Amino acid sequence: MSRALLTDRDGVVEYLERAQLSATLADTLELIAVREVTAGNMNRVFIAEGPLGSLALKQAPPFINVIGESAPMDPSRIGAEARAYRQLARLAPDTVPAIAHLDLDEFVMVMEDLSELTVLRDGLVDQIAARLAGGTTAEIDCGAVGTVVGRFIGELTRATSEASLGGIAFEKLTRESSNPDLCALTIKYVFGEPYRDVANNHWVPELDDRVRRLWGDEAVAAAVQTVTEVFAGSAQGLIHGDLHTGSVMLRIPNEGHDLDVKVFDPEFSFVGPIGMDLGLFWANMRIAAIAAAAAGQSDLAAMRDSAVDTSRAAFRAVWQDDTSSNFLDQVDREAWAFAGAEMIRRVIGVARAADLEMLPAVQRAAASVAVFDEARSFLLDPSTGTVSRI
């Protein structure tokens, strides 16, 4: 990188001035306030705001941010994310933030500030925390969010499928959206490390026996190999590639506003299997539902589960006139297999689920066991997911 990483207010303000963006926020640099809001695994994110407006800055460091310099990573991945945003803005402009500036020398992307919205995962975690503390919770219409996410996945994948684009345009999109470094990360951290004894893995003690058996489970190994092959070899349409509850934002509370839902962080985007985004979203909503049930909040659990049903219905509504029911059923099965792999890594791997981590020890253990057992079931027989949701 040609300059130091952005780490503090002075660095961010200096960057905005060099990029000729500071005047959009304030007449003088002293009036610009900066706060770091990094929440994801890969990059650093800051909000800069002044009397005239606000912007979000994302910088890709030359490593995986959540791990550190011991996990080097090409920072040019920010370019792949920007390309994905351009595609998404063309196909679903109301669902993604606007990009204001891209710098491929310092690996910085400046975009619309969405800090008035709440990351869905944070909202779900806050609901449980409030209930456990005896307080009231902000309502999240998970069913409505699921409809937006399912329609987003459906419209994105249908519009970028080979049937819609034609062979030449589809090949061009596949080539331009190639994302080998980030796909390699998915293979390593989702389909690889959780299934063997490596230092990055951590879990609650109550999972000890299950994890040890998992590492020697040939049936699970075969199932994970199948999912990996689908991930690597099924080019069906443009996908987000990492669409979980930490990749969705919404307005909370929503009174007086139309439903405002945004999908962000498409840095893992590529032309891949249609069922993957569905499966990742379903997995994280199931984790959130299981966490709520473990905390004794059955109403919240049911509301969270509704997002699985509505996203599935919205996705199928987009596709149903253009394909066969057999194809959609196959997408269902692959989605639940991806869900199984995602749920396993969220209780064993390096990026564990905040929904579980915030629970008191006894409830956390019970929820972790429930997530693990359900995940293994989805991997071994993905149809169990679809059947349980119909």
Secondary structure, DSSP 4 states (H G I P E B T S, - for coil): --SPPP-SHHHHHHHHHHTT-GGGT-SSGGG-EEEE---SSS-EEEEEEETTEEEEEEE--SEETTTEEEEE--TTHHHHHHHHHHHHHHH-GGGSPPEEEEETTTTEEEEE--TTSEEHHHHHHHHHHHHHTT-------HHHHHHHHHHHHHHHHHHTSHHHH-HHHHHHHHHHT--HHHHHHHHHHTTTGGGS--TT----GGGHHHHHHHHT-HHHHHHHHHHHHHHHH---EEE-S--SGGGEEE-SS-TTS---EEE---TT-EEE-THHHHHHHHHHHHHHHHHHHHTT-HHHHHHHHHHHHHHHHHHHHHHTTTS-HHHHHHHHHHHHHHHHHHHHHHHHSSS--HHHHTS-HHHHHHHHHHHHHHHHHHHH-THHHHHHH-
